[in-house]
């Protein structure tokens, strides 16, 4: 998209969502400590970390979009 302002706005929205996911990630980690079985704990840990990693990748991409939009 050649509209750099819109690209920056969308990237900032993505970063806001990523910050919200970070908060929920920390909440879920605390909740996971209440799980009594090791198998369930490990499964939930893997799921939570996978979601967090995806959110981090989205933020990296949005950072790239901001840099690209600023260079146009």
C-alpha atoms as one frame of an Amber mdcrd trajectory, in Angstrom:
protein
   0.000   0.000   0.000   1.390   3.420  -0.896  -0.569   5.115   1.913   2.185
   5.204   4.541  -0.024   6.863   7.161  -2.546   4.019   7.003   0.263   1.454
   7.133   1.684   3.054  10.257  -1.756   3.143  11.896  -2.304  -0.545  11.168
   1.152  -1.404  12.498   0.454   0.550  15.682  -2.839  -1.327  16.092  -0.920
  -4.585  15.774   1.530  -3.473  18.444  -1.339  -2.566  20.768  -2.847  -6.026
  20.304   0.548  -7.606  20.994   0.812  -5.703  24.287  -2.652  -6.961  25.257
  -1.557 -10.506  24.438   1.499 -10.023  26.663  -0.785  -9.132  29.571  -3.012
 -12.144  28.936   0.078 -14.339  28.583   1.272 -13.387  32.055  -2.214 -13.978
  33.470  -2.393 -17.438  31.877   1.046 -18.380  33.188  -0.139 -17.573  36.704
  -3.343 -19.563  36.139  -1.345 -22.494  34.772   0.394 -22.826  38.112  -2.947
 -23.994  39.541  -2.970 -27.086  37.289  -2.186 -30.221  39.226  -1.107 -32.699
  36.526   2.230 -32.360  34.805   0.874 -33.441  31.423  -1.815 -30.736  31.401
   0.644 -28.139  32.666   3.154 -28.883  29.906   0.466 -28.864  27.224  -0.943
 -25.537  28.405   2.569 -24.097  28.676   3.303 -25.057  25.062   0.037 -23.526
  23.856   0.550 -20.294  25.795   4.138 -19.925  24.589   3.119 -20.635  20.983
   0.522 -17.871  21.057   3.009 -15.466  22.636   5.629 -16.276  19.987   3.111
 -15.659  17.189   2.193 -12.300  18.721   5.875 -11.364  18.960   6.370 -12.232
  15.279   3.396 -10.051  14.360   4.967  -7.189  16.267   8.254  -7.693  14.430
   6.410  -7.530  11.118   4.552  -4.380  12.177   7.890  -2.790  13.113   9.138
  -3.600   9.614   6.023  -2.051   8.078   6.569   1.138  10.067  10.169   1.370
   8.874   9.097   0.712   5.310   6.275   3.267   5.496   8.598   5.901   6.922
  11.056   5.348   4.099   8.430   6.002   1.399
